[in-house]
C-alpha cells in the first residue's frame, strides 16, 4: 500500500508540473534519441536490430497505392468494407514515416505525407459496433505517423498540423469519449486500446488534460482495461482464461501505453510494483507450456467471469511485442524476465511486422537496447494438456441473434460421456484436428447461466482425422 501511495504522489506531482514542462517531440513510441539509436544499429548492422530493419524495409513500399481515404471508416456494419484498406493505408503511412527517419530517403516521406494529408482532409467519422477498436488501433498507428512527420520532415506545415488536429478531434476523440461513458462493458483489451490512443492523441495535441486523464485511467479506471483490473499480482490477466491472443493483445497494448508515457517522463512501467512485468512473464510461461497458477477471474462487468482455467485457444501462437517490455525492464532497469527472454530467444527475435494494426511490431529494431536473451534454465514441469484441448466443437448459430450483453460457453462430450466445458473462448468453427474419428456434441449456455435461446441446441459435430468440423456456422460474440 505504501509503495502504491508513493507512486501515486509522483504521478500527481507530474500532473502539477506538466503544463510548465516542455513536451518531448517526437514523443510517442519513437523519440529523437530512439531514432538515432536505430540508425546506429542499421549503419553497424547490429543484430537483432538490423534483421528487424530488413523486415521493415521489405514491408514498406514507397509506391504504395492508397485504398482510401474515406469520410467514414469502420470494422463492421455499413462501412465495414473500409476496414482492411484503412489498416493498410495507416500502416503504410507509419512505415514510410519510419523509413524516412531511418534512411533520409525523401520518397518515403512523400508517400507518408500523401496518406496523412488525404485522411486529415476527409476522415470525420468512425462507425460500427467496434468503433472503439477502430479508433484505438488504427488511430494509434495514424497518430504515430503524424508525430514522426511533424517533427522530422521540413515540408510539414502548420496547415498539416491543423488538419490532423481537426481529424483527431472530429473522428477519433468522440469515439474514445463515448466508450468511456458507456464503460465498463467489454473485455479489458478494449479499454486499454482506447486509452493508448487517448494518451498518444494528448501528446500530439500537447493537451495536458488528455494526458493526465490517460495516466489516471491506466492506474485507476473502473474498467477491465486499467492496470489493476487487467493484471493480477500473479501476472494472470483478465483475459488469460479467454484465449491467449487477446491476453497478449492486452498486455502489449499496455506496454505501448507505458512507452508513450515514458517518452514524456512518466513511469507507468513501474506501477503496482512492476505489475506489467508480471503479466508478460505469466503469458510467456503459460504459452511456453509450463504450469501457471490460475484462479477464476470475476471481472468488474460480470459478463466475463466464466473462465475457470487457462484458455488454450491460440496457446503458443506468439505476437510480436515482447521486445518492448523486455528492453525496458531488463535493458533499462536491470530486472529479470527469464520466460520472456526464452520466448525472444526461441521464437520472436528478430521481431517482424505487427498483427494487423493490433500492435506495431518490429520491436527488435524499435526498442532493442543491447539486451541479451537466453534459453530457459531450470525448466519447470510442462503443463498436461486437457482431454479436449485444441479440439473444435461446432454448433448452430442462434437464428434470431442473441442479447447484446451475452456470451456463450461451449461444452462437449463424447457420446455417452459427461459434459465438459471447453477451455477456450468462442473457438472458430473450422479448425483442423488430428485424432481418431470421434463424434462429439456441443451446447451453449449464457454467461449468466440462464436458459439459452431455443435455437442453440445440442448438435453433433463429426471430427475426422486431419479433417475439419463444419456442422454449422458458430455465432460470434459482439465483443471481440
C-alpha positions in Angstrom: 0.0 0.0 0.0 2.8 2.4 0.9 4.6 1.8 -2.4 1.4 2.4 -4.4 0.6 5.6 -2.4 4.1 6.9 -3.1 3.8 6.1 -6.8 0.5 8.0 -6.9 2.1 11.0 -5.3 4.8 11.0 -8.0 2.1 11.0 -10.7 0.2 13.8 -9.0 3.5 15.8 -8.9 3.8 15.2 -12.6 0.3 16.5 -13.3 1.2 19.6 -11.3 4.3 20.2 -13.4 3.0 19.1 -16.8 1.9 22.5 -18.1 5.2 24.0 -17.2 7.2 21.1 -18.6 8.5 21.1 -22.2 6.9 18.4 -24.3 9.2 15.8 -25.9 8.7 15.6 -29.7 8.8 13.3 -31.5 7.5 11.7 -28.3 5.2 8.8 -28.9 6.9 5.4 -29.5 9.9 6.9 -31.2 11.9 9.8 -29.7 14.8 11.5 -31.4 17.1 9.5 -29.2 15.5 6.3 -30.2 15.7 7.2 -33.9 19.4 7.9 -33.6 19.9 4.6 -31.7 18.1 2.7 -34.5 20.1 4.5 -37.2 23.3 3.5 -35.4 22.3 -0.2 -35.4 21.5 0.0 -39.1 24.8 1.5 -40.0 26.7 -1.1 -38.0 24.4 -3.9 -38.9 24.0 -4.8 -35.3 21.7 -7.8 -34.6 18.9 -8.4 -34.0 18.0 -4.8 -34.9 19.4 -5.0 -38.4 17.4 -8.1 -39.3 14.3 -6.4 -37.9 15.1 -3.4 -40.0 15.3 -5.6 -43.1 11.9 -6.9 -42.3 10.5 -3.3 -42.1 12.2 -2.4 -45.3 10.7 -5.4 -47.1 7.3 -4.5 -45.8 7.5 -0.8 -46.8 6.6 0.3 -50.3 7.2 4.0 -51.3 5.0 3.3 -54.4 2.1 2.1 -52.3 -1.4 2.8 -53.8 -3.7 4.2 -51.2 -7.1 2.4 -50.8 -8.8 5.4 -49.2 -9.4 8.0 -47.9 -12.9 7.7 -46.7 -15.1 10.1 -44.8 -16.3 7.2 -42.5 -14.3 4.1 -41.5 -15.5 1.0 -39.6 -14.6 -2.5 -38.8 -18.1 -3.7 -39.2 -21.6 -2.7 -40.3 -22.4 -0.4 -43.2 -18.9 0.8 -43.7 -17.1 -2.4 -42.7 -15.7 -2.6 -46.2 -13.2 0.1 -45.3 -11.5 -1.9 -42.5 -8.8 -3.7 -44.4 -8.0 -0.8 -46.8 -7.7 1.7 -43.9 -5.4 -0.6 -41.9 -3.1 -0.9 -44.9 -3.2 2.8 -45.5 -2.3 3.8 -42.0 0.4 1.1 -41.7 1.9 2.3 -45.0 2.0 5.9 -43.7 3.6 4.8 -40.4 6.2 2.5 -42.0 7.1 5.1 -44.6 7.4 7.8 -42.0 9.8 5.5 -40.1 11.8 4.6 -43.2 12.2 8.4 -43.9 13.5 8.9 -40.3 15.9 6.0 -40.6 17.2 6.4 -44.2 16.7 10.1 -45.1 15.1 8.9 -48.4 12.5 11.6 -49.1 10.5 9.2 -51.3 9.2 7.6 -48.1 8.3 10.9 -46.5 6.4 11.9 -49.6 4.3 8.8 -49.6 3.6 9.1 -45.9 2.6 12.8 -46.3 0.3 11.8 -49.2 -1.7 9.4 -47.0 -1.7 11.6 -43.9 -2.9 14.7 -45.8 -5.6 12.7 -47.6 -7.1 11.3 -44.4 -6.7 14.6 -42.5 -8.8 16.4 -45.0 -11.5 13.8 -45.4 -11.9 11.4 -42.4 -14.5 12.7 -40.0 -16.4 9.7 -38.6 -15.8 6.2 -37.2 -18.8 3.9 -37.3 -19.9 0.5 -36.2 -20.1 -1.6 -33.0 -16.3 -1.9 -33.0 -15.8 1.8 -33.4 -13.7 2.0 -30.1 -11.3 -0.7 -31.5 -11.1 1.1 -34.9 -10.4 4.4 -33.3 -7.9 3.0 -30.8 -5.9 0.6 -33.0 -5.9 2.4 -36.4 -5.8 5.8 -34.7 -2.6 4.9 -32.8 -0.8 3.9 -36.0 -2.0 7.1 -37.7 -1.0 9.5 -34.9 2.4 7.9 -34.6 3.0 8.5 -38.3 1.8 12.1 -37.9 4.1 12.7 -34.9 7.2 11.5 -36.8 6.5 13.6 -39.8 5.6 16.7 -37.9 8.9 16.8 -36.1 11.3 15.4 -38.7 10.1 16.4 -42.1 10.8 20.0 -43.1 7.8 20.2 -45.5 5.3 19.6 -42.8 3.3 22.8 -42.4 1.1 24.5 -39.8 -1.8 23.6 -42.1 -0.9 20.0 -41.8 -1.0 20.3 -38.0 -4.4 21.9 -38.1 -5.7 19.3 -40.5 -4.6 16.4 -38.3 -5.9 18.1 -35.2 -9.3 18.5 -36.8 -9.4 14.9 -37.9 -8.4 13.7 -34.4 -11.0 15.9 -32.6 -13.8 15.1 -35.2 -13.3 11.4 -35.9 -11.3 9.8 -33.1 -11.8 11.6 -29.7 -15.6 11.4 -29.7 -15.4 7.6 -30.1 -13.0 7.4 -27.2 -15.2 9.6 -25.0 -18.3 7.6 -25.9 -16.6 4.4 -25.0 -15.8 5.7 -21.5 -19.3 7.0 -21.0 -20.7 3.5 -21.6 -17.9 1.6 -19.7 -17.4 -0.8 -18.2 -18.9 -3.3 -20.6 -16.1 -5.0 -22.6 -13.1 -7.2 -22.1 -10.0 -5.3 -21.0 -8.2 -5.1 -24.3 -10.9 -2.6 -25.4 -10.3 -0.1 -22.6 -6.5 -0.5 -22.9 -6.7 0.2 -26.6 -8.9 3.2 -26.2 -6.6 4.6 -23.5 -3.5 4.1 -25.5 -4.9 6.2 -28.3 -6.1 8.8 -25.8 -2.6 9.2 -24.4 -1.0 9.4 -27.9 -3.5 12.0 -29.0 -2.9 14.0 -25.9 0.9 14.1 -26.6 0.4 15.0 -30.3 -2.0 17.8 -29.4 0.1 18.9 -26.4 -3.0 18.6 -24.4 -2.1 18.1 -20.7 -5.7 17.3 -19.7 -5.9 14.4 -22.1 -2.5 13.1 -21.0 -3.4 13.4 -17.3 -6.7 11.6 -17.9 -5.0 8.8 -19.8 -2.4 8.3 -17.0 -5.2 8.3 -14.3 -7.2 5.8 -16.4 -4.3 3.4 -16.7 -3.8 3.4 -12.9 -7.3 3.8 -11.5 -10.1 3.4 -14.0 -13.1 1.2 -13.1 -12.7 -0.8 -16.3 -11.3 -4.1 -17.2 -8.6 -2.2 -19.3 -6.9 -0.4 -16.4 -3.8 -2.0 -15.0 -5.2 -3.1 -11.6 -8.3 -4.6 -13.2 -6.4 -6.3 -16.1 -3.3 -7.9 -14.4 -3.3 -9.6 -11.0 -0.2 -9.7 -8.8 0.4 -13.2 -10.0 0.5 -12.0 -13.6 -2.7 -13.6 -14.6 -4.7 -11.3 -16.9 -8.4 -10.7 -17.1 -8.4 -12.5 -20.5 -6.0 -15.3 -19.6 -8.9 -17.7 -19.4 -10.4 -16.4 -22.6 -7.6 -17.2 -25.1 -4.0 -16.3 -25.5 -4.2 -14.0 -28.5 -6.5 -11.5 -26.6 -4.4 -11.8 -23.5 -1.2 -11.0 -25.4 -3.0 -8.1 -27.2 -4.0 -6.6 -23.8 -0.5 -6.7 -22.3 1.2 -5.5 -25.4 -1.3 -2.6 -25.6 -0.4 -1.7 -22.0 3.3 -1.8 -22.8 2.9 0.5 -25.8 0.9 2.9 -23.5 3.8 2.8 -21.0 6.3 3.6 -23.7 4.4 6.7 -24.8 4.2 7.8 -21.2 8.0 7.1 -20.7 8.8 9.3 -23.7 7.2 12.2 -21.7 9.0 11.4 -18.5 6.2 9.4 -16.9 7.0 5.9 -15.5 3.9 3.8 -15.8 6.0 0.7 -16.2 6.8 0.7 -12.5 3.2 1.0 -11.4 2.0 -1.6 -8.8 5.5 -2.9 -8.3 6.2 -3.6 -12.0 2.8 -5.3 -12.5 3.2 -5.3 -16.2 6.4 -7.3 -16.0 4.4 -10.0 -14.1 1.8 -10.0 -16.9 4.4 -10.7 -19.6 6.2 -13.3 -17.6 2.9 -15.1 -16.9 1.9 -15.1 -20.5 5.4 -16.2 -21.6 5.5 -19.1 -19.0 2.0 -20.3 -19.9 2.5 -20.1 -23.7 5.8 -22.0 -23.4 3.7 -24.8 -21.9 4.6 -24.6 -18.2 2.3 -24.7 -15.3 1.0 -21.3 -14.1 -1.4 -20.5 -11.2 -4.9 -19.8 -12.3 -7.9 -18.5 -10.4 -11.4 -17.9 -11.7 -11.5 -14.2 -12.5 -14.7 -12.3 -11.7 -14.3 -9.3 -13.9 -16.0 -6.0 -13.0 -18.8 -6.3 -15.5 -19.9 -9.8 -14.5 -20.0 -10.7 -18.2 -16.7 -12.4 -18.5 -16.4 -14.4 -15.3 -17.0 -17.9 -16.5 -13.4 -18.9 -17.2 -12.2 -21.5 -14.7 -8.9 -22.5 -16.3 -6.3 -21.1 -18.7 -7.6 -20.5 -22.2 -6.0 -22.8 -24.7 -7.1 -21.2 -27.9 -4.0 -19.7 -29.7 -1.7 -21.2 -27.0 1.9 -20.8 -28.1 0.9 -18.6 -31.0 3.2 -15.6 -30.4 2.6 -12.0 -31.2 5.4 -9.6 -31.7 5.5 -7.2 -28.8 7.7 -8.9 -26.2 10.8 -6.9 -27.1 9.4 -3.7 -25.8 8.8 -4.7 -22.1 11.9 -6.8 -22.1 14.2 -4.0 -23.2 12.6 -1.7 -20.6 12.7 -4.0 -17.6 15.9 -5.8 -18.4 17.7 -3.2 -20.5 16.8 0.0 -18.7 16.1 -1.3 -15.2 18.3 -4.4 -14.9 15.5 -6.7 -13.8 15.0 -10.3 -14.7 12.4 -11.7 -17.2 13.6 -15.3 -17.8 10.4 -16.6 -19.5 10.2 -13.5 -21.8 13.9 -14.0 -22.6 13.2 -17.6 -23.7 10.3 -16.5 -25.9 12.5 -14.0 -27.7 15.4 -16.5 -27.9 13.3 -19.4 -29.2 10.5 -17.7 -31.2 10.4 -14.0 -31.8 13.8 -12.4 -32.1 14.1 -10.6 -34.5 10.5 -9.4 -34.4 8.8 -8.6 -37.7 5.6 -6.9 -38.6 2.7 -6.5 -36.1 -0.6 -8.3 -36.1 -2.6 -6.1 -38.4 -2.9 -2.8 -36.6 -3.1 -4.5 -33.2 0.5 -3.8 -32.4 3.3 -2.0 -34.1 5.7 -5.0 -34.4 9.4 -4.7 -35.4 10.4 -4.5 -31.7 13.9 -5.8 -32.3 14.6 -2.6 -34.2 12.3 -0.1 -32.4 13.1 -1.0 -28.8 16.3 -3.1 -28.7 18.9 -1.5 -26.5 21.6 -4.2 -26.3 19.8 -6.8 -24.2 20.9 -10.5 -24.4 18.4 -13.4 -24.5 18.9 -17.0 -23.4 17.2 -20.3 -23.4 15.3 -21.1 -20.2 17.4 -22.7 -17.5 15.9 -24.9 -14.7 12.8 -25.6 -16.7 9.7 -26.3 -14.6 7.3 -29.1 -15.4 5.3 -28.9 -18.5 1.6 -28.4 -18.2 -0.5 -31.5 -19.0 -2.9 -30.9 -21.9 -6.6 -31.4 -21.2 -8.5 -34.1 -23.0 -10.3 -31.6 -25.1 -7.5 -29.1 -25.7 -7.2 -28.0 -29.4 -10.3 -29.9 -30.4 -13.0 -27.8 -32.0 -16.8 -28.3 -31.5 -19.4 -26.7 -33.8 -22.9 -25.8 -33.0 -25.7 -24.0 -34.9 -25.8 -20.2 -34.8 -28.9 -18.7 -33.0 -31.3 -18.0 -35.7 -32.6 -14.8 -34.1 -29.3 -13.5 -32.8 -28.7 -13.1 -29.1 -28.8 -10.5 -26.4 -26.1 -7.9 -26.8 -24.7 -8.4 -23.3 -24.4 -12.2 -23.5 -21.6 -14.6 -24.4 -21.7 -18.3 -24.7 -19.7 -21.1 -23.1 -19.2 -24.2 -25.0 -19.4 -27.7 -23.5 -18.7 -31.0 -25.2 -18.9 -34.7 -24.6 -18.1 -37.9 -26.3 -21.3 -39.8 -27.0 -22.5 -41.3 -23.7 -20.0 -39.3 -21.7 -20.2 -36.4 -19.3 -20.4 -32.8 -20.5 -17.1 -30.9 -20.2 -16.6 -27.2 -20.6 -14.2 -26.5 -23.4 -11.2 -24.3 -22.2 -11.5 -21.8 -24.9 -13.5 -18.7 -25.8 -15.8 -18.8 -28.8 -13.5 -21.1 -30.9 -13.6 -20.9 -34.7 -15.8 -23.4 -36.4 -13.5 -24.9 -39.0 -10.2 -26.0 -37.4 -8.2 -29.0 -38.5 -7.7 -31.7 -35.8 -5.7 -34.8 -35.9 -7.2 -37.6 -33.9 -9.3 -40.7 -34.2 -12.7 -40.3 -35.6 -14.9 -39.3 -32.7 -18.4 -38.0 -32.6 -18.8 -35.0 -30.3 -21.8 -32.9 -29.4 -21.8 -29.3 -28.2 -24.1 -26.9 -26.5 -24.1 -23.3 -25.5 -25.3 -21.6 -22.3 -25.4 -17.9 -21.5 -22.7 -16.5 -19.3 -25.4 -15.8 -16.7 -26.3 -19.5 -16.7 -29.9 -18.6 -17.7 -31.7 -20.6 -20.4 -30.1 -20.2 -23.8 -32.1 -19.1 -26.9 -34.2 -22.0 -28.2 -32.2 -22.1 -31.4 -29.0 -23.0 -29.5 -29.4 -26.7 -29.1 -27.2 -29.7 -28.6 -25.8 -30.7 -32.0 -23.5 -33.4 -33.2 -20.2 -32.4 -34.7 -18.3 -35.1 -36.6 -14.5 -34.7 -36.3 -12.5 -36.8 -38.7 -8.7 -37.5 -38.8 -6.9 -34.3 -40.0 -10.3 -33.0 -41.1 -12.5 -30.1 -40.2 -15.7 -29.8 -38.2 -18.2 -28.0 -40.3 -21.7 -28.8 -39.0 -22.8 -25.2 -38.6 -21.7 -21.6 -38.5 -20.8 -20.6 -35.0 -22.5 -17.4 -33.7 -19.8 -14.8 -32.9 -20.0 -12.7 -29.8 -20.4 -8.9 -30.4 -17.4 -8.2 -28.2 -14.2 -9.5 -29.9 
